[in-house]
Amino acid sequence: MVNGKCVTHLLGMDAMTNKLIPLSIPHLAGKEWAYIKDCLDSGWVSSVGPYVDRFEQETAKLLERKHAIACVNGTSAIHTALMIAGVNNNDEVIMPSLTFIAPANATRYIGAWPVFMDVDDKYWQMDIDKLKTFLEKECTYTAKGLINRRTKRIIKVILPVHILGHSVDMDPLMRLARKYGLMVIEDVAESMGALYKGKKVGSMADIACLSFNGNKIITTGGGGMLLTNNSVLAKRAKYLTTQAKDNPIEYIHNEIGYNYRLSNIQAALGVAQLEHLNKFVGIKKTIASVYEVRLKYVDGIRLPQQAPWSESIWWLYTVCIDPKKYGMSSRQLLQCLESHGIQSRPLWCPLHLLIPFKNAHQYALTVVEQLYKQALSLPSSVQMTKKQQEQVIKAIESRGK
Ligand SMILES: *Cc1c(COP(=O)(O)O)cnc(C)c1O
């Protein structure tokens, strides 16, 4: 107690504002107000407008893709990507079991099924060696396409998810996809701005999908985008996301379409955010390096590794807790940090353990469940202060004491 007040340096509360230290919140300190005001002043508030075009063009340029289609969220972008990739009812899509649920849900929207791949223990991304063994040993090429012998379903797409700001090993993945005639959809929701062997993550697959949800590196409130170099696919994506409008005057729709377009107001937010992406990436890297330097001395904490091929944006800094060595489990540490006003989160429950996906094919999953038990993501917001990060580190070092 100091002057009758609880000492807050270990409590994680910002002493000035009494605010919680959040996991990942948006940073809106650029031209957001100005651009949104421009939308209101001009009356361009809905699903077409100059900011939508600008946001698409600038994002496409940034990720070195020819075409971009803005969508209402990342999940709708993935749903659209799967449809234009030719995934049909009862087809299969290979994806990691360790990811946010969006790609698996989007697959089920079509009536298709995920095949859940393991992740590697080192970088926690889709395990390409296992993917190769699966394709070689478990699948057969037929006139209808590549058949999963276990489920008898046709495999159409590989959907790597670049998790936590890092990247999947794309070169061998793309070689496998080409060899087996599969389309590749990259989920770049968590790794916008990351590099793979110097190339932009999101520039390598047939289609890439982004999310601009509030917890992502840049946000439009809610939003997403589909990117591709293929003009036929791009045209089809635009068609499906605008209610499959064939004749807008006579209201002729020859297919089932979706109302998936991003509004001009949201795109305005996106254009403003895009102006700060590089800065945000720099700050995330600094946050990660501070955690790394300080937490490597804490017994029982395994730090995230960066693969030689990857330049991560460190979207969420995630550590693994060995309960025996550290003295408490990841979930106990979560509770302990929570009581100090610090928000942390486990990774996603592996998708093959979830009720809607329990009948999906799970291939040789040995790493994901252990990782799920041990992993904990720490506060990684761009606007986190040095002092706040110090509070997080102190709370971890002191094991809540
Ligand atoms: C956030 C996220 C998405 C998309 O989520 P939306 O909330 O629909 O924008 C997709 N995949 C991953 C891995 C994500 O983290």
The ligand as an ORCA input file, in Angstrom:
! r2SCAN-3c Opt
* xyz 0 1
  C      -9.658    -13.977    -37.668
  C      -9.452    -15.144    -38.505
  C     -10.250    -15.399    -39.628
  C     -11.404    -14.559    -40.111
  O     -12.253    -14.149    -39.148
  P     -13.394    -13.053    -39.346
  O     -13.747    -12.732    -37.943
  O     -14.485    -13.704    -40.093
  O     -12.841    -11.879    -40.078
  C      -9.944    -16.491    -40.411
  N      -8.938    -17.304    -40.104
  C      -8.141    -17.094    -39.054
  C      -7.011    -18.026    -38.808
  C      -8.379    -16.023    -38.194
  O      -7.589    -15.830    -37.141
*
